Amino acid sequence: MTKRTRRIDYWHDPDAPKPTTRKASASVFVLDDAGRLLLLRRADNDLWTIPTGGIKKGETVAQCAIRECREETGLEVEATGLVGVFSDPGHVIAYLHGKKLDEVRQPINVCLRARVTGGRIDPDPREAADVAWVDPADLDGYRIHPAILRRIRHGLTSGEPYVE
């Protein structure tokens, strides 16, 4: 039996492990016609997030965001704008395989606005334990990492791109 990779997100934690890599990722901020936000519950750490993943070689930021949304939720989206570029060095992600620390990543995320163009909610269980459309007023009822919540809050409150 193979052991699953576990993910631990740190936020401005002085005891966090030191980063070993810096990797770009893309995410999508998707609202439906009722103003509800698309969220998924990660299978690797049980936290709620917007669709997000690492950019692969030969892929644009938009292609990555669209692919990740499809893989994680089953929904097809189209990128429509920019929420922002998030690169706070206080966000560190540790990946463990069993008890072995494989990587400690300091992410750089480009968060795009998007709209649903097709598909149906059908999450890959390796990626997402659940997918939901959430009223922004109910976000406090979901366990969301502070780095993701920053993207969400900015997407909800500003039409101007955020850059750090």
Disulfide bonds with the S-S distance in Angstrom:
none
